[in-house]
């Protein structure tokens, strides 16, 4: 989604006015946000949306849609967030030889007030720049890209371990507000996805309290762009059942799901669960506990996490045949919806140097397209795209550059393809999921205009 000239200027001014933010990258912060109280953060960030809402995708159902995961966790030194190079920095800060990202975002379309200068340099000596998701203007630009390329919307990641503390609550509620505005202005849809990573046992009441705030203060489930399914607002819980030693329990998950579905004030939700790949067989990445199935049966939508579970088109075909197809059959038998996860490739070398760069190659989009085709052939009617903006693990589909910085850090690229290649590819896949184009093995012609 692109815009140019006067249209961009007018839209950008509206974004800034709506956001009411005073400082951007490179400017001096007048008020130290780290000293704000939790009550001040809630008062500042949690308000109902009062801006315009453009008609676009139908927010009343997840069926026939592709929604991306939107991390929104990037902040920058000198921005209004006040958390420094958040999620850009490596163990020794954000500088050559120390970073957390493997893809470098394409900032060529961003205005000067959206660009954040870094210590990195391009091959020609130019200073490399990134962005901050705390800047409303940039997040709205992302939603315009979705609109232009025919992507339906996002699951906005809400990290439980972050929103329990005041700086994290401020950052991620602000970004949620930006996403809400972007979805409304650009005719997209969105829903909250709680990522439970980092939670301890006994903290589900804190998550409930956070949802209460979103419902009461932001009135999020009443928002025109908020995703509903089967007549109810969708809320996603990601992270139950993984066999990696998580401290919260399946019993706590059952209690939380029941509350989100049945509480007379804050319930009445359609609950989506992000679960391990082998949730049905209780194998490999899943805990071997029958309570896992009890939890899934309490929910409404099952979404197995598959990032990194296979690495070639042939593997994706095999997965769809041997795992996804019986998963879908199980869900149909138990009257649950099934939301498969697809990803374009994978690389996290700069975060974990022992891991190879470009660990799972994109193959010009062939790897991702094969997953969509196989999901459609298996009977999937909705898809979760991992991820819109995750340059950390190399799964981003938004605009990234083929001219990353040079030096001590190693970056992958889009293999010379246009920076909007994956946005357009996912737009085409969305039409395939809806049955508007056939599930053909060949990559679509992305040079043609979207109908």
C-alpha positions in Angstrom: 0.0 0.0 0.0 1.6 3.2 -1.2 0.7 6.7 -1.3 2.4 9.8 -2.7 2.6 13.6 -2.7 -0.2 15.7 -1.2 -2.3 12.7 -0.3 0.4 11.4 1.9 1.0 14.8 3.5 -2.7 15.3 4.3 -3.1 11.8 5.6 0.1 12.0 7.6 -1.0 15.2 9.3 -4.3 13.6 10.2 -2.4 10.7 11.7 -0.2 12.9 13.8 -3.0 15.0 15.0 -5.0 11.9 16.0 -2.1 10.4 17.8 -1.3 13.5 19.7 2.3 12.6 20.1 5.0 15.2 20.7 8.3 13.6 20.0 9.7 11.5 17.2 13.0 9.9 16.3 15.9 12.2 17.0 14.0 14.7 19.1 14.5 15.2 22.8 11.9 13.7 25.1 10.5 16.4 27.5 8.7 14.0 29.8 10.4 10.8 31.0 7.7 8.1 30.2 9.5 5.7 32.5 8.2 7.8 35.5 4.6 7.6 34.5 2.4 5.6 36.9 0.2 2.8 35.7 -2.9 4.9 36.3 -1.4 7.7 34.1 -0.7 5.3 31.3 -4.2 3.9 31.4 -5.6 7.4 31.3 -3.4 8.4 28.4 -3.7 5.4 26.2 -7.0 3.7 26.8 -9.7 5.7 25.2 -12.5 4.8 22.7 -11.8 5.4 19.1 -13.5 8.6 17.8 -12.0 8.9 14.3 -13.4 8.0 10.9 -14.1 4.4 9.8 -13.9 3.4 6.2 -15.9 0.4 4.9 -13.7 -2.3 3.5 -13.3 -6.0 4.5 -16.2 -7.6 6.4 -15.2 -7.6 10.1 -18.1 -9.9 11.1 -16.3 -13.2 10.2 -12.8 -14.7 10.0 -14.0 -17.1 7.3 -12.4 -16.3 3.9 -9.7 -14.1 5.4 -6.0 -13.9 5.8 -4.8 -12.0 8.9 -1.2 -11.3 9.7 0.5 -11.3 13.0 1.5 -7.7 13.8 4.3 -7.5 16.5 4.5 -3.7 16.7 7.3 -4.0 19.2 9.9 -1.8 17.5 10.9 1.4 19.3 13.9 3.6 18.6 16.4 5.8 20.4 14.9 9.2 20.8 11.3 8.4 20.0 8.3 9.1 22.2 8.3 5.6 23.6 11.4 6.1 25.7 12.6 2.5 25.7 15.6 3.0 23.3 16.3 0.6 20.5 13.6 -1.8 21.7 13.7 -5.1 19.7 16.3 -3.8 17.3 19.2 -4.1 19.7 21.4 -7.2 20.4 23.3 -8.1 23.5 25.6 -5.1 23.1 23.1 -2.6 21.9 22.1 -1.6 18.3 25.3 -1.3 16.3 27.3 -3.3 13.8 27.9 -6.7 15.2 25.1 -6.4 17.7 21.4 -6.5 16.6 18.4 -8.6 16.8 17.1 -8.5 13.2 18.0 -10.4 10.0 15.9 -8.4 7.6 16.3 -4.6 7.2 13.1 -2.6 6.7 12.7 -0.6 3.5 12.2 3.0 4.8 12.4 4.7 1.4 8.7 5.7 1.4 8.8 6.9 5.0 8.8 10.7 5.7 11.7 12.2 7.6 9.7 12.3 10.8 9.3 8.5 10.6 13.0 7.6 10.0 15.3 6.8 12.8 19.1 7.1 12.1 21.2 4.2 13.3 24.9 3.5 13.7 24.8 1.2 10.7 25.9 2.2 7.2 25.0 1.1 3.7 27.6 0.1 1.2 27.7 3.6 -0.3 28.2 5.2 3.1 24.7 6.3 3.7 23.4 6.1 7.3 21.0 3.2 7.6 17.6 4.0 9.1 14.7 2.1 10.8 11.3 3.1 12.2 9.4 3.1 15.5 6.0 1.5 15.8 5.3 4.1 18.5 4.9 6.5 15.6 1.3 6.4 14.6 2.1 7.7 11.1 4.2 4.6 10.3 1.7 2.1 11.7 -1.1 3.7 9.6 1.2 3.5 6.6 1.5 -0.2 7.2 -2.3 -0.5 7.1 -2.4 1.4 3.9 0.0 -1.1 2.4 -2.4 -3.9 3.5 -5.3 -2.0 1.9 -3.4 -1.5 -1.3 -2.4 -5.1 -1.6 -5.6 -6.7 -0.5 -4.6 -8.0 2.9 -7.5 -8.3 5.3 -5.9 -7.2 8.6 -3.9 -8.3 11.6 -3.9 -10.0 15.0 -2.2 -7.4 17.1 0.2 -9.0 19.5 -0.3 -8.1 23.1 2.6 -9.6 25.1 1.3 -10.5 28.6 4.7 -10.3 30.2 5.0 -6.7 28.9 1.6 -5.3 29.7 1.9 -6.4 33.3 4.5 -3.7 33.7 4.0 0.0 33.2 6.4 0.8 30.3 5.2 -2.2 28.4 1.6 -1.4 29.0 2.2 2.1 27.6 4.1 0.9 24.5 1.8 -1.9 23.5 -1.4 -0.1 24.3 -0.3 2.8 22.2 0.6 0.6 19.3 -2.8 -1.2 19.7 -4.4 2.2 19.4 -2.4 2.9 16.2 -3.5 -0.4 14.8 -7.1 0.3 15.6 -6.9 3.6 13.9 -5.2 2.1 10.9 -7.8 -0.6 10.5 -10.6 1.9 10.7 -9.1 4.4 8.3 -8.0 1.8 5.8 -11.1 -0.5 5.9 -9.1 -3.4 7.5 -10.0 -5.6 10.5 -8.0 -6.5 13.7 -8.2 -8.5 16.8 -6.2 -8.8 20.0 -3.8 -11.8 20.4 -2.4 -12.3 23.8 1.1 -13.9 23.6 1.5 -15.7 26.9 5.3 -16.1 26.6 7.0 -15.0 29.8 3.9 -15.5 32.0 4.2 -17.3 35.3 1.6 -19.5 37.0 -1.0 -17.7 38.9 -1.1 -14.6 36.6 -4.2 -15.3 34.6 -6.2 -12.8 36.7 -3.8 -10.1 35.5 -4.6 -11.0 31.9 -8.3 -10.9 32.8 -7.8 -7.4 34.3 -6.1 -6.3 31.1 -8.9 -7.5 29.0 -11.4 -5.7 31.3 -9.5 -2.5 30.7 -9.6 -2.9 26.9 -13.3 -3.6 27.0 -14.2 -0.8 29.5 -11.7 1.9 28.7 -11.0 1.4 25.0 -14.4 -0.2 24.3 -12.4 -2.3 21.8 -15.1 -4.9 21.2 -17.5 -2.2 20.1 -15.1 -0.8 17.6 -16.4 -1.0 14.0 -13.2 -2.6 12.7 -12.8 -5.1 15.5 -13.0 -8.7 14.2 -16.0 -10.8 15.1 -16.7 -14.5 14.3 -20.0 -16.3 14.8 -21.5 -13.1 16.1 -18.9 -12.6 18.8 -15.6 -10.6 19.2 -12.5 -12.6 18.7 -9.7 -12.8 21.2 -6.7 -15.0 20.7 -4.6 -16.8 23.4 -1.2 -17.9 22.0 1.1 -20.3 23.9 -0.8 -23.0 25.7 0.5 -26.6 25.6 4.1 -26.1 24.3 6.6 -28.5 25.7 9.3 -25.9 26.5 8.8 -25.6 30.2 6.2 -22.9 30.4 5.1 -22.2 34.0 1.4 -21.5 33.5 -0.8 -24.5 33.3 -3.5 -26.0 31.1 -5.9 -25.9 34.0 -5.4 -22.1 34.1 -6.0 -22.0 30.4 -9.3 -23.8 30.7 -10.4 -21.3 33.4 -9.4 -18.4 31.3 -11.2 -19.6 28.2 -14.3 -20.3 30.1 -14.2 -16.8 31.5 -13.7 -15.2 28.1 -16.6 -17.1 26.8 -19.0 -17.0 29.7 -18.4 -14.0 31.9 -21.6 -11.9 31.9 -19.7 -8.6 31.5 -16.5 -9.4 29.7 -17.2 -12.7 28.1 -19.2 -13.6 25.1 -16.1 -14.0 23.0 -15.0 -16.3 20.2 -11.7 -17.7 21.6 -8.9 -18.7 19.3 -6.0 -20.8 20.7 -2.5 -20.6 19.3 -1.2 -24.1 20.0 1.8 -26.4 19.2 2.0 -28.0 15.8 1.3 -31.5 17.2 -1.5 -30.6 19.5 -3.8 -33.3 18.2 -1.4 -36.2 18.7 0.2 -34.7 21.9 3.6 -35.3 20.3 6.9 -33.5 19.7 6.4 -29.8 20.5 3.3 -30.4 22.6 2.9 -31.5 26.2 1.7 -35.1 26.6 -1.3 -34.1 28.7 -4.9 -35.0 27.9 -5.9 -31.7 29.4 -4.7 -30.2 26.1 -7.6 -31.6 24.3 -9.9 -30.5 27.1 -8.7 -27.0 26.6 -9.0 -27.1 22.8 -12.6 -28.3 23.2 -13.4 -25.3 25.3 -12.2 -22.9 22.6 -13.7 -22.1 19.2 -10.7 -21.7 16.8 -7.5 -23.9 16.7 -4.3 -22.4 15.2 -1.3 -24.6 15.3 2.1 -22.8 15.2 4.2 -24.2 12.3 7.0 -21.6 11.9 10.3 -23.5 11.5 8.6 -27.0 11.6 9.4 -27.6 7.9 11.7 -25.8 5.5 11.0 -26.8 1.9 8.0 -26.8 -0.4 7.9 -30.6 -0.5 7.9 -30.6 3.3 4.9 -28.3 3.3 3.1 -30.6 1.0 3.9 -33.6 3.3 2.8 -31.6 6.4 -0.6 -30.7 4.8 -1.2 -34.3 3.9 -0.2 -36.0 7.1 -0.9 -33.4 9.8 -3.1 -30.5 8.5 -5.7 -32.7 6.8 -6.4 -34.9 9.8 -6.3 -31.8 12.0 -9.1 -30.2 9.9 -11.1 -33.5 10.1 -10.7 -33.5 13.9 -11.9 -29.9 14.1 -14.9 -30.5 11.8 -15.9 -33.5 14.0 -15.7 -31.4 17.1 -17.3 -28.3 15.5 -14.1 -26.1 15.7 -12.7 -23.7 13.2 -9.1 -24.3 12.0 -6.7 -21.5 11.3 -3.4 -22.8 9.8 -0.2 -20.7 10.1 2.0 -20.1 7.1 5.4 -18.3 6.9 7.6 -17.0 4.1 11.0 -18.2 5.4 13.1 -18.1 8.5 16.3 -16.5 9.7 17.5 -15.4 13.1 21.3 -15.5 12.7 22.0 -12.1 14.3 19.9 -13.0 17.4 21.5 -16.5 17.6 24.8 -16.5 15.7 25.1 -20.3 15.8 22.0 -20.5 13.7 22.7 -20.2 9.9 21.7 -17.1 8.1 18.7 -17.6 5.8 18.0 -20.9 7.5 14.8 -21.5 5.6 15.0 -19.9 2.2 12.0 -18.0 0.7 12.7 -19.3 -2.9 11.3 -16.1 -4.3 7.9 -16.8 -2.6 7.6 -20.4 -3.8 7.9 -21.7 -0.2 5.1 -19.4 1.1 2.8 -19.9 -1.9 3.1 -23.7 -1.6 1.8 -23.5 1.9 -1.2 -21.5 0.9 -2.0 -23.8 -2.0 -1.8 -26.9 0.3 -3.8 -25.3 3.0 -6.6 -24.5 0.5 -6.5 -28.0 -0.9 -6.7 -29.4 2.6 -9.9 -27.5 3.2 -8.7 -24.4 5.1 -11.1 -21.5 4.9 -8.9 -19.0 6.8 -5.2 -18.4 7.3 -2.8 -16.8 9.8 0.2 -15.2 8.1 3.3 -15.1 10.2 4.3 -12.3 10.3 3.7 -8.8 8.9 6.7 -7.0 10.6 8.9 -9.6 12.3 12.3 -8.9 10.9 13.8 -10.5 14.0 13.1 -14.1 12.8 13.1 -13.2 9.1 9.4 -13.9 8.7 8.3 -10.3 7.7 6.2 -9.8 4.6 6.2 -6.0 4.7 8.6 -3.9 2.7 12.2 -4.9 3.3 15.3 -3.7 1.4 17.7 -5.5 -0.9 20.3 -3.0 0.1 20.8 -3.7 3.9 23.7 -2.3 5.9 27.2 -3.8 5.5 29.7 -4.7 8.1 29.9 -7.0 11.1 26.2 -8.0 11.0 24.8 -10.3 8.3 21.4 -9.5 6.8 19.3 -11.4 4.3 17.2 -9.7 1.5 14.2 -10.3 -0.7 16.6 -11.8 -3.2 16.3 -8.8 -5.5 12.5 -8.9 -5.7 10.5 -5.7 -5.2 10.1 -4.7 -1.6 6.3 -5.2 -1.9 6.6 -8.7 -3.4 5.4 -10.5 -0.3 2.6 -8.0 0.4 1.3 -8.6 -3.1 1.8 -12.4 -2.9 -0.2 -12.5 0.3 -2.9 -10.4 -1.3 -3.1 -12.9 -4.1 -3.2 -15.8 -1.6 -6.1 -14.0 0.2 -8.1 -14.1 -3.1 -7.2 -17.8 -3.4 -8.4 -18.5 0.2 -11.7 -16.9 -0.7 -12.0 -19.0 -3.9 -11.7 -16.0 -6.2 -8.7 -17.5 -8.0 -7.7 -21.2 -8.3 -5.3 -23.0 -6.0 -2.6 -23.3 -8.7 0.9 -24.5 -7.9 2.5 -21.8 -10.1 3.3 -18.4 -8.5 0.7 -15.8 -9.6 1.5 -12.9 -11.8 2.0 -10.0 -9.3 2.5 -7.4 -12.0 -1.3 -7.4 -12.7 -3.4 -4.9 -10.9 -5.5 -6.2 -8.0 -9.1 -6.5 -9.2 
